[in-house]
Amino acid sequence: MMPRALLALLMLVALPLWAAEPKELTWSEMIPPDAAPEVPNMTPLHDLSQMSSALESAPAARQDMPNAPVVKNLDGQNIRLPGYIVPLEVSEEGRTTEFLLVPYFGACIHVPPPPSNQIVHVKSEVGVKLDELYQPYWIEGALQVKASTSELADAGYQMEADKIYVYELPE
């Protein structure tokens, strides 16, 4: 009789811990299945020797799909999403505490921003050091299906980051 009661108690205690594990989300899952495919509006650069100076002197690229459709049932889900950080706010200690999470390096800076359903506006108390932005990160927290606008791009999602850690490829 006692082992059954102990087992039931253990299950009650362990269930909330198990349920708290974030769902690993992919960027493609943030686009509704019936959404029209994205067609990037990129002007070709034929003289590659001018590419770095053209990128550095060019004005910020305009976002092609600032109101892309979002997946409404992701609202409130505890997720884990990999991506690159584009700083919006920087603390006195040189950490970005408000940023855009994007699926590829250079988005919103050197190339046109992705559609808004491929951008998450993230806020974090701890933040990330500015000199560590070249690498991808995992961001964990409750995802909100809520649009936001910044000087760099419109985002279709928002999140208050619970955890931020370096993304490492599985061995």
N, C-alpha and C positions, 0 to 999 in steps of 0.2 A: 504494500500500500504506500509506503513512504517513497520508494523510487519513482512511482508515478507522479506523485505530488511534486517531487523535486524536478522531474522532467518538465512538467507543466510550467513550473515557476521559471525554469531556465529558458523555455521557449518564449514566455512573456517578456523576459528581460532581453533576450537576444534578438527578437523580431524587430524592435525599433532600430537596433544597430544595423541589422541587415538591410532594412528598408531605407536607411539613410545613404546607402551607397549611390553615388550619382550615376545616371545613365550616360554612357559614352555616346555622344552625338556626332554625326558627320555633317559637313557643310551641305551636302546634297539633301539631307533630311530636313533642312531649313527652307527648302523650296517646295511649294505645294506640287503634288504630282501632275496636276492639270495646268500648271503655269506655262505660259509661252516660253520657248527657249530664249536665252539671252543672246543677243547678237552684239558683240563689242564694236564700238565705234572708234577704231584706232587708225590714225593716218599713218601709212607706211613711211619709214625713214630710210631712204635709199643710200645715203652716204653714211656708212657705219662709223667712219672716222670722226663724224660730228656728233655721234650719239651722246657721249657723256656731257659735252658742253650744252647740247640741245636740251637734255633732261634737266640739267642744273639751272639753266636760265629760263626755262619754260614756265609759264604760269601754271598753277595747280590745274590738273586735268578735270574736266567736268564729268560728273557722274551720269552715266547713261540711263540708269533705272533707279531714280531716287525714291520711287514709291512701289517697288517690287512687291508682289504678294507674299505674305508670310503664312506660316503654319500655326494657326490659332491654338491648336491643342497642345502646343509646346509651352504655353503660358503656365508659369508656376512650377514647371518640372525642374527637379534637381539634376543638373547635367554636368558633364565634363566635356570640354571642347578644345581641340588643339588649334593654334593659330599664331599669327605674328602681331606684335603690338605696335600701334601707331599712336604716339603720345599726344594728349590734348592738354593736360595739366601736369606741371612739374613742381615738386616740393623744393624747399630750400636745401634739402639734403641731396638733391639730384635724382630723385625718384619720381617716376610718373605714377600718379594716383588716379588719374582719369585718362582713359585711352580707348581707342577703337581696336577691337580684335578682328583681324581679317585673315582669309584663308591662304594668302601668299605674300611673300616678302616684297616690299616696295609699293604695295597697294596704297592709294591715296596720296602718295608722295611722288613717285617716278612714273607711274602709269595711272590711267583713269581708275577711280574707285570702283570696286565691284558693285553690283546691285545692292540695294539696301537690305535685302533678305540674306545677304552674305556678309553683313557687318553687325557686330555686337558692341554697343556702347557700354564699357565696363568702368565701374568705380571700385576702388580698393583703398582701404586704410593704410596698408603696408606699402603697396605699389611695387614697382620694379625699377632697378637702377638703369639709368639712361644708357650706360655703356654696355648693357647686356641685351639690347633690343634686336640684335642681328639674328638671334636664334628663336626658334618657336617655343611656345609655352603651352602647358595645359592650364585652363582656367576652369574652376569649379564653382558652382553656385546655382541659385534659382534663376532660371531664365524668365524674362518678362517679354511678352509680345507687345512691345510698346515702342513707337517710333521716337527718334530723337534727331536733332539737327546740330551739326557742328560746322566750323569753318572749313573742314576738310571733306565731309560727306554726310549724307543722311543714313541713319542706321534703322533697321526694322526691329531690332531686338535690344534689350538692355539687361544688365546683370550687375549685382553687387557681388564681387568675388569673395568667396569663402577661402579659397586656396589658389595659389599661383605657383607653378613649379615647372622646371625645364622639361621640355618634351624630348624624350630619348627614344630612338628607334629600338624595337625589340631585337635582341641578338639571336 
